[in-house]
Amino acid sequence: MRRKKRPVRRLKTNTGLRSNAEKRMERYKSGLIEGYKQGVQAGLESYEAYFDGTSIIIPSHNEVNSVKACIESIMDQTDLPYEVIVVDNGSTDGIEHYLKQLDGQVRYRILPDSSGYTGAANVGFMMAKGTTILLLDNRIRPTENWLDNLLVCLNSDSSIGIVGPVSAGLTGKQHVALHEDDMDDMQEFARMNNKSNSSKWHQVERLSSSCLLFRRELLERVGYLDEGCTAAPFESADYGYRARLQGYSLVCARDAYIHMQPNSNESEEHFADERERQASMDIYEGASTYFMSKWSGLDESYFEHDAFAPSIQALMTDEEISQAKKLGEALFYPQQMVVKGLGETSYWIDGSMRRPIEGHYDQMSIRLSQLDLWRWSVGEKIDAEKVYVYMEMLNDAGNEKLYNKKVCECGDGSSYYIENGKKRMLLSRLAAEGWGLQHDLNSIIPKEELEAIPEGLPIIAPITLRQAL
């Protein structure tokens, strides 16, 4: 049988090859565009979604080797779900190149300029997707069961707000005397120490910002770090005060030992010259002055470690108590104020509502964070002219049927803001200035008249926030 000849296959012309290549490229581009659209849509839909794990926020500034060692230690010692977020303060040490090489294992943000530890931490808080958040100094080297034990402590009681570990590198009640020349010996000590034990949990008045663990709920109720506190220990002391005002406790978990590398920034060679050293001292002194000014009138009786302190609840209306969890720190803000967030919309604050102002409003608006704004439910829009009328009525001190809205000073130097028929203590001159109340100073009020006015919640200063995503 004769074999049939196979048809001769002719090579395609260059024109045909180019045509096929162009078609493949068109299909590729079409698929890429469609995939991008689907990815954007999926991102938008999951933007508000959080994962059941911990967001570990690591600020940095020209510390690439320390950041690298910190991340490697986290990966070696952490089995629970987590994400790492590095926020860098405009370093010139190649940290962006290093972070890119991690192929998405670490989320990061490189700031154009230095915003300090608190500023970088706030950016990290804004980026965080975990149900718990941990602020971590890059000099920390995690150990066995470090995060497990901190979480067990935090989740043991809903009234626990913030938890911190112990270390030879920390001070105060978080200090453990241990000679750490040999890292293997240190890890062995940590292994033996880090066995969950509730008898090692102790309430404290403040925790180091080097390692702070808290729930997202606390972030939503307390807000961001105050960037007016530009140096340790004032940023964490301020945050602790604000958490404790809402009835949360701070706990040192002595069953969670971590290693902390010595602060190379304290070495003589770190400062290029005397001017740099002086600048560092000025930052510390400025933070100290700001902190002391902000809390000068603080009464320790407000710090009761209950679900919500009875001494605070006694000063609240029924509406405030029912709205306490949602309003959070806004409970300690004045009412009948005009505020705004990142956008240009101004809001009239009335009780637990924020009403968008329509029309031209050119008076002072207090700038707040988005977290602050979200605490108030959005109400009906209000015309700007009506806001002007309200403001005039509120300033009419002669009409006792309307809100007085005035600041009165007592003979002992303390100041109170009269609002809704109650006297609210201004914890500091900074609180008055922060809310624009310093111009409402009326006069010194006799003690007997002041005592006759029911007491309301104290007023604290709004935080300084310079960061945004």
Beta strands, then each sheet from edge to edge (+ up, - down):
strand 1: 51-60
strand 2: 82-88
strand 3: 106-110
strand 4: 130-136
strand 5: 140-141
strand 6: 160-166
strand 7: 201-204
strand 8: 211-215
strand 9: 249-257
strand 10: 259-260
strand 11: 338-340
strand 12: 346-350
strand 13: 353-358
strand 14: 366-367
strand 15: 377-378
strand 16: 382-383
strand 17: 406-409
strand 18: 415-419
strand 19: 422-426
strand 20: 441-444
sheet 1: 3+ 2+ 1+ 4+ 8- 6+ 9+ 7-
sheet 2: 5+ 10-
sheet 3: 14+ 11+ 12- 13+ 15+
sheet 4: 14+ 11+ 12- 13+ 16+
sheet 5: 19+ 18- 17+ 20+
end
